Amino acid sequence: MASTMYLIDAYTVYAASVTASSTIFRCLSATFLPLAGPAMYSRLGVGWGTSLLGFISLAFIPFPFIFYVYGQRIRETKRIKVDI
């Protein structure tokens, strides 16, 4: 929910498009992660398979803070600038 609200606040004119693309990405992730689960757990076991998912989650912890500190600069770069 927080990422959706951030995207809506960052791209107010294109809120519908950014919400739709976020939903599509979330649904695709929810589709393909369970397909990889059985192979991951058979190779790594329950303990290390779950730990791997936890480590991936830990790797994403700094991103909200990075977006909070550098968000304005990221939105204003020429490569991803959105003209309103």
N, C-alpha and C positions, 0 to 999 in steps of 0.2 A: 504494500500500500504506500509506503514511504517513497519508493522509487517512482511509482506512478504519479504521486503528487509533485515530486520534483520535476518530472518531465512535463507535466501540465503547466507548472509555474515557469519553467524555462522556455517553453515554446507555446505561449498562450494562443497565438493565432492558429497554430497547427496542432492543437490539443487532441483533436479527434484522430489525426493521422498517427501521432506519436503514441497514443493510447492503443490504437489498433496494432501497430508494429510491436509494441511491448507485449501485448496479449499473444500475438502470433509467436514471438520468441519464447515466451513462457510456456505456451502449449507444445511447441516443438521440443523444448527441453523436457517437459513432462512425458512426452511420447517416447523419446529415445533413451532416457536414463534407465527406465525399467528393462529395456531390451539389452542393455549392457550389464545389468545387475547379475544375472545368473553366471555369466562367464567370469565376471570379476570375483564373485564370491567363490566360485569353484577353483580359481587359481590362487587367490589370496587367503581364502578362509573367511569366516565370519568376523573374526577380530580385526585382521588387517584390512579387509574390505571396508568395514565400517570406519576404521581409522583413516583410511584414504579419503573417504567422503568428508570426514571431520577436518582433515588437513586442508582439503580444498576449500572448505567453508572458512577456516582460519585465514587462508590466503586472501579472501575477499573482505576481511574486516577493515583494512585501511581505506577502502574505496569511498565510503561515505565521508570520511574526514578529508580525503584528498579532494573530493568534489566540493566540500564545504569551503576549503581554503582556496582552491584554484578554479572553482566553477565558473566564476565570471570571466576569467582569462580564457578558459577552454571554450566558452560559448562565443567569445569575441574573436577567436582565431579566424583567419581567412579561409582555412580549409573547410570548416564546418559552420561558417557564419550564415545565419538565417536572416534575410532582410525582411523586416516587418513594415 
